[in-house]
Amino acid sequence: MIISTKGRYALRFLIDLAEYQADGYVPLKDVAMRQDISEKYLEIVVKEMVKGGLLTAMRGKGGGYRLNRSPEEYNIKSVIELMEGPLASVVCLEPGKEACPRKEDCRTLPLWQGLDQVISDYLTRFTLADLCCYNYNNTSFDS
């Protein structure tokens, strides 16, 4: 599983909003400039986040984007899943897929289920607030 630029940019956008929205709605172009992300590509990412209920948009003078709730209420796993879809390590574990005919005899299935659980548990541990408070002197979130 690889998290695409869409998922990574969504997190960067949300962190930027969390840090700058005290002044009101944050213009997309300001975030694009600070984050060194193409404005055109960011428009695509942001549109999905608005549709998914993560952001509120306002057009016109003084417009831009705001978080819909506090950074503590944004779970990183749910943001990544909104942008990337299910985080299944193998196709047979994707939600909504037909059960694999070898499911009962598959000796690797418990391995993939365990991996998916580890990834889910790890990403669920963190919120947007955690990412905003990340100390660059730390080398990981596990400390």
C-alpha positions in Angstrom: 0.0 0.0 0.0 1.3 3.4 -0.9 -0.3 6.7 0.2 -0.6 8.9 -2.9 0.2 12.6 -3.1 -3.5 13.2 -2.8 -3.5 11.7 0.8 -0.3 13.4 1.8 -1.3 16.8 0.4 -4.7 16.5 2.2 -2.9 16.2 5.5 -0.5 19.0 4.7 -3.5 21.2 3.7 -5.4 20.4 6.9 -2.3 21.1 9.1 -1.9 24.4 7.4 -5.5 25.3 7.9 -5.3 24.4 11.6 -2.4 26.7 12.0 -3.7 29.7 10.0 -7.5 29.7 10.3 -7.6 31.8 13.4 -7.7 34.8 11.1 -10.8 33.5 9.3 -11.1 31.6 6.0 -7.8 30.6 4.5 -7.3 31.2 0.7 -6.3 28.1 -1.3 -3.5 30.1 -3.0 -1.9 31.0 0.4 -1.8 27.3 1.4 -0.5 26.3 -2.0 2.3 28.8 -1.7 3.3 27.9 1.9 3.2 24.2 1.2 4.8 24.4 -2.3 1.9 22.5 -3.9 0.3 23.2 -7.3 -2.8 25.2 -6.8 -4.6 23.3 -9.6 -3.8 19.9 -7.9 -4.7 21.3 -4.5 -8.2 22.3 -5.9 -8.9 18.7 -6.7 -7.8 17.5 -3.2 -9.7 20.2 -1.4 -12.9 19.5 -3.4 -12.9 16.0 -2.1 -12.4 17.1 1.5 -15.3 19.6 1.2 -17.5 16.9 -0.3 -16.4 14.5 2.5 -17.3 17.0 5.2 -13.9 17.9 6.5 -13.9 21.5 5.3 -16.2 24.4 4.8 -15.7 26.6 1.7 -16.6 30.2 1.2 -16.4 32.1 -2.1 -15.6 35.7 -2.7 -13.7 38.4 -0.9 -12.5 37.0 2.4 -13.3 33.5 1.3 -11.3 30.3 1.4 -11.4 27.2 3.6 -11.9 26.4 7.2 -11.9 23.2 9.3 -15.4 22.0 10.2 -14.3 21.0 13.7 -11.3 21.2 16.0 -8.1 19.6 15.0 -8.5 17.1 17.9 -11.6 15.7 16.2 -9.8 14.8 12.9 -8.7 11.2 13.0 -5.8 10.6 10.6 -7.1 7.2 9.5 -10.4 8.7 8.4 -8.7 11.5 6.5 -6.5 9.0 4.6 -9.4 6.7 3.9 -11.5 9.6 2.6 -8.7 10.5 0.1 -7.3 7.0 -0.7 -10.2 4.6 -0.1 -9.9 1.5 2.1 -6.4 0.8 3.4 -6.5 -2.9 2.7 -3.1 -4.6 2.2 -4.5 -7.2 -0.2 -7.5 -7.1 -2.6 -9.4 -9.9 -0.9 -9.6 -7.7 2.3 -11.1 -4.6 0.6 -14.6 -3.8 1.9 -17.3 -4.8 -0.4 -15.2 -7.3 -2.4 -16.5 -10.8 -3.0 -15.0 -13.3 -0.5 -12.0 -15.1 -1.9 -12.9 -18.7 -2.7 -9.7 -19.8 -0.9 -10.5 -17.9 2.2 -11.0 -21.0 4.4 -7.8 -22.6 3.2 -5.6 -19.4 2.9 -2.6 -19.7 5.1 -1.6 -16.1 4.5 -4.9 -14.5 5.3 -4.2 -14.1 9.0 -0.9 -12.3 8.1 -2.7 -9.8 6.0 -5.5 -9.3 8.5 -2.9 -8.6 11.2 -1.0 -6.2 9.0 -4.3 -4.3 8.2 -5.0 -4.2 12.0 -1.6 -2.8 12.8 -1.9 -0.1 10.2 -5.5 0.8 11.3 -4.5 0.9 15.0 -1.5 3.1 14.2 -3.3 5.7 12.1 -6.2 5.8 14.5 -3.9 6.8 17.3 -3.2 10.2 15.8 -5.3 13.3 15.2 -4.7 16.5 13.2 -3.8 18.2 16.5 -1.0 15.6 17.0 0.4 16.5 13.6 0.2 20.2 14.3 2.1 19.7 17.5 4.8 17.4 16.0 8.2 18.4 17.3 10.8 18.2 14.4 13.5 17.2 16.9 11.7 13.8 17.3 12.4 11.2 14.8 9.1 9.4 15.1 5.7 9.6 16.7 6.5 6.6 18.9 8.5 8.5 21.5 
